[in-house]
Amino acid sequence: MTTIAATASAAAGPTGQASPKRRRRRTWPVVLLLLGPAALLIVVFILAPAVYGAYLSLTNTQLTGFAARDPQFVGVDNYTYLLSNSEFLASLGRTGEFVLYSAIIGQTVLGMTAAVLLARPWVRGKGLVGAAILMPMVVPEVVASLAWASVLSNNSAGTLNRLTGLFGADATDWLQVVPLASVVVVNIWRGIAFAMIMFQAALEDVPGELIEAARMDGATALQIFRFVTLPLIRGPVFLYLLLTTISTIGAFGLVYFLTQGGPGGRTTISAIYIYERALQFSQIGIGSAASMILLALVLVLGLVYVRLAKVEV
Amino acid sequence: MKRIRMIALVAAGTVVASALSACSGGSEDGGKDGSDGPVTVSVMEFQQSRIDAVAKLIPGFEADMKKQGKDIKVKLVADPLTDDQFKTKVTQQLIAKQAPDLIDIGDSLVPGWAGAGYLAPLDDYLKGWDGWDHYYPHIKKAMVRQDGKIYALVHDTGVQNLFYRKDQLTQFGIDTAQPATWDDLISRLEQIKQKTGGTPIVIPAGTAWGGSTWTEGFQPILGGTDKNYYSLETGKWDLKSPGFRAVFDLYHTMYSKGLLPVQDLENPNPWEPTKYVKFPEGKIQVSAQGTSGWKFDWGPQGKAPIKGLNEKVDTWQYPGLRSGDAPFGWSGLGFGYGIPASSPNKDAAMLLAQYLSTGKPLADQLVSSGAASPRDDLADVKPYADEPKLLQAGKDLATSVYVPTGDGAEQVAQAVAAATELIINGKADGAQAYDAFLKNATDLLGPTLVKE
């Protein structure tokens, strides 16, 4: 920004009297250079597909069969179908549970706990603990899924079954018996690192003297956190909640690799429902409509968060 | 300022060029049909045994073509995938006109891809091919799709039966003769359950098994008791055909008596704990299975080899379900070679398909994948000639049941999977599952594909 201002100022000549219109004309190549590639990519890979998806959602487009040759405009039929379809509504409900337990409660609470603990001067081995928490974020999604598939494996060689076996328990097929809880745990494990990093950065901005003053006034550690620290980091917390909610609603790979939406559809969250409809069952019109509904929900949630936090996005 | 504008222009140009480059498909063809240069034809296989078999045959084809004065090279696209992954991936490739020139396709995918116009009709090629005369008439007839054309050259077939552990049933003192009815079979399964405490039979059910719940589980039983559920003439499904309800009732009976391995059927890969672990271990005694069971699944080089397979395992035909039904085997078209309509190398691809569907190359593939020949001139060709189980399956084809279907098979498969899922979850009996199926399938198929 400084460079642009300096360039524009220099271009105005010794009098510095260049009109805003002239200045804009002179700086547009730089603006185009800096913003153009990103804007083009956004238009080509985000906006255009989204608009095309919205169009598809109003048609009965299929990927296979005779219907694929001649898609028809069906208005809001796909939306009507989905909003009265128990499977889709159930997938939305499961997505809500998944987001609530894994992102909003799990990742946020544990990420905050880790950040607060690592901010304490008396904690030893911070580097080691921090690295351990960061590791899940570094591991590729497929590798993480395979690792957890091994941990939760149904036979006695599964890591968790080995642990429970020490207490005499029989081998359990965790992904069959408690599938949603299992994928929630895995998603928490994977997301803590990002939460911790964001909250650590926010905590560093909390003035130490405020904490000190509260302490001198006799506030307990919990009271200091609740009434001093938390209000001061409200913005970053809500920003994190916004980001993690969006990314968790769109989560696909982790759940798909572990359970493929099963057993009995018990982990068929919306992203998996959309994948099944659009790509496995070739109903791209219905899949697109489901995506649009999900997009609308995310936008509403985003607005709520932004309002609550008064975060500038 | 001019310099900045130039940089901006170059940057924008680079991005556009990169985007266009990324969006365009690379072509590795050395030449196209009709040109003088060499042609490289790509062929895709997605099952390891087929990959291995075809890889060995490619040099022979190239040499054969060279003798005929044709410079054709083959690129094998070896991509081990599950059935559902293969379908999802290749559908995208076909839409994007980026699919390989020749694709080895399971028959259940052909109606959907042919209907959408992704596959080229092969009739003109077949008319001029001497090998076509050796195809069994009933196989030729079954290959014809709803619009009267052929879109995949079938090169292996098989018969779906009930494979059972003869060694265990004999040990338990349970009759191993062909059961005449499902009541008879269920009675034997209950005896097995009393002896072992396990779940003695696996038949694909539920959503985890994907499209195979329909093609390998439900449809064979349905076809044996009711052949009127689809009309090739009208292209419509009769969802009220009585066989549907009867098969849902059968599934519920097996579920309610604790005969099905419910938890395993809900595994993301349900064939693994059932067909590849428990049947070989003798913890499941009966399995719905095609001819490929003798090689691809349980053969010495199969997914889960069973030592002494031919002595330990034998087959029953499906028993009759409703009054008057006789035991039957269900024939499937297996795999066939299809050529994308967008392929620039159709002629060369067809030459490869014909080569792979003839004589020794075909015999090698049949033995590798465990399939029966669709042709009448393979019985003496080794190594196929040395495989009595496969030869028998080839003979059984003539008397097996097959109901060709067309557009909408995927939607029916989806509705059947969802309805059987309700049964194995204990949420529906046969009648309720049928009602759910009827509503779901009617919605999915739409008015043009459902008989009033």
Chai-1 contact restraints between the chains, C-beta under 6 A:
chainA,res_idxA,chainB,res_idxB,connection_type,confidence,min_distance_angstrom,max_distance_angstrom,comment,restraint_id
A,P29,B,I4,contact,1.0,0.0,6.0,A-B,restraint_1
A,P29,B,R5,contact,1.0,0.0,6.0,A-B,restraint_2
A,P29,B,A8,contact,1.0,0.0,6.0,A-B,restraint_3
A,V30,B,I4,contact,1.0,0.0,6.0,A-B,restraint_4
A,L32,B,A8,contact,1.0,0.0,6.0,A-B,restraint_5
A,L33,B,A8,contact,1.0,0.0,6.0,A-B,restraint_6
A,L33,B,A11,contact,1.0,0.0,6.0,A-B,restraint_7
A,G36,B,A12,contact,1.0,0.0,6.0,A-B,restraint_8
A,P37,B,V15,contact,1.0,0.0,6.0,A-B,restraint_9
A,L40,B,V15,contact,1.0,0.0,6.0,A-B,restraint_10
A,V44,B,A19,contact,1.0,0.0,6.0,A-B,restraint_11
A,L63,B,T91,contact,1.0,0.0,6.0,A-B,restraint_12
A,T64,B,G112,contact,1.0,0.0,6.0,A-B,restraint_13
A,T64,B,A116,contact,1.0,0.0,6.0,A-B,restraint_14
A,G65,B,G112,contact,1.0,0.0,6.0,A-B,restraint_15
A,G65,B,G115,contact,1.0,0.0,6.0,A-B,restraint_16
A,G65,B,A116,contact,1.0,0.0,6.0,A-B,restraint_17
A,G65,B,D407,contact,1.0,0.0,6.0,A-B,restraint_18
A,F66,B,G115,contact,1.0,0.0,6.0,A-B,restraint_19
A,F66,B,D407,contact,1.0,0.0,6.0,A-B,restraint_20
A,A68,B,A116,contact,1.0,0.0,6.0,A-B,restraint_21
A,R69,B,G117,contact,1.0,0.0,6.0,A-B,restraint_22
A,Q176,B,Q263,contact,1.0,0.0,6.0,A-B,restraint_23
A,T259,B,P268,contact,1.0,0.0,6.0,A-B,restraint_24
A,Q260,B,P268,contact,1.0,0.0,6.0,A-B,restraint_25
A,G262,B,A208,contact,1.0,0.0,6.0,A-B,restraint_26
A,G262,B,E266,contact,1.0,0.0,6.0,A-B,restraint_27
A,G262,B,P268,contact,1.0,0.0,6.0,A-B,restraint_28
A,P263,B,E266,contact,1.0,0.0,6.0,A-B,restraint_29
A,G264,B,E266,contact,1.0,0.0,6.0,A-B,restraint_30
A,G264,B,N425,contact,1.0,0.0,6.0,A-B,restraint_31
A,L279,B,T88,contact,1.0,0.0,6.0,A-B,restraint_32
A,F281,B,Q414,contact,1.0,0.0,6.0,A-B,restraint_33
